[in-house]
């Protein structure tokens, strides 16, 4: 749906790599150009009209994000460069302070590198231990397995809402309720879930959420760190400098600003935030429920056809998000991706930044199709047609 | 070299690469070479004695272009002196980058003479060379010290 909104889709292109990044609708591009062309000033000045307008638009964007994820306070929305930075801020700025040696951090083997490495680093730096919640036979996280993995030492559970290779949706609300009853914090990596379905941080009651703008029709280089306000108050800024300080005289006398500015040192990504705000308004106009429904339907449409092709090994028959991971029997995934590229079909080949997943699924590399609302049944038809004939792939993959 | 022959050479070395195995022999120097923008990942083992490459083997996962290129490279470099090997590699590099090169010495590696047209696969073809160059340069540096 809404194909006509996307300048990129005017090209002859079948784009099936939305888990990596998404195309931008014209309204987002226009909104960003408007900043560059008509009020291109810095934020937090307000001494002149165009600068005042920057502050208004920048803070409007924050309010748009707040409403979008139903956060209670505007102060709990911090603009970052993306999910990666947000998760690093959570691990380094918050958890590093109070995790003690042998405290346990629970993740899974299907997490993206950005929700693995910040925790690995904590293990190396402060002696906390990264432990894995076992996945079930469909590579899902069950509440049962979460319960079994929790020990008196568990202090934080960090999970993707939806994973980027398997596309499974985690029961975050149930996990959070159980975790909180045991005094455990919950961090949600929303990179693959926030763009694709409704996220209500109050309903989920999660403590921290991280997500990226560019995976939801917004620009690159902008993302969000959400934290319950009382927790963000405890989060030490990783970056200090301009914009975030109230006053300073010497190392003993430094005063930082209030949230969220305290966590946004330096000139912020103003145009990024404004673009993200517009992207969210655009998505809301379509309706997050509709987006979710469309992707689910389209995924089923794809699976129904691909399941009948004998040389395709489907890795995630079950999934909640619009992600299909598979291999063509006996052909290196990258060669298949190159072959598809010859027909202007864009898919991803690789380990998809989930390098510890291989021990769970027994497959190191794969092809990944990741859908968004602007994908159509005819995109899937074209893909299936190209994958049907293994001889053709072998012949044309070089 | 025509399209069909090129394809045949590459596919043959992809399906049945030569010297694909690992070694724990201490006489071999090991180097890992991987492609940042994709998933090719190879370990190459090289045994050099008195300035001559006595043996090379490799293991790892890589695409058809990288795998076949490694196999052909190994086939062509075993028995060469470090000096001649570097000359061979320079010629291969020139071919990929549309500079003048000696077709004669590249032999089957001429199968990649059109790869410059596919920018994203050029690196795949050169990947094993990148790895082995590290070993050859290291060898030369240690020799010049002695």
HADDOCK unambig.tbl for C-alpha pairs under 7 A between the chains (distance, minus, plus):
assign (segid A and resid 332 and name CA) (segid B and resid 63 and name CA) 5.67 0.50 0.50
assign (segid A and resid 334 and name CA) (segid B and resid 63 and name CA) 6.02 0.50 0.50
assign (segid A and resid 335 and name CA) (segid B and resid 63 and name CA) 5.82 0.50 0.50
assign (segid A and resid 335 and name CA) (segid B and resid 64 and name CA) 6.56 0.50 0.50
assign (segid A and resid 350 and name CA) (segid B and resid 38 and name CA) 6.72 0.50 0.50
assign (segid A and resid 350 and name CA) (segid B and resid 39 and name CA) 5.53 0.50 0.50
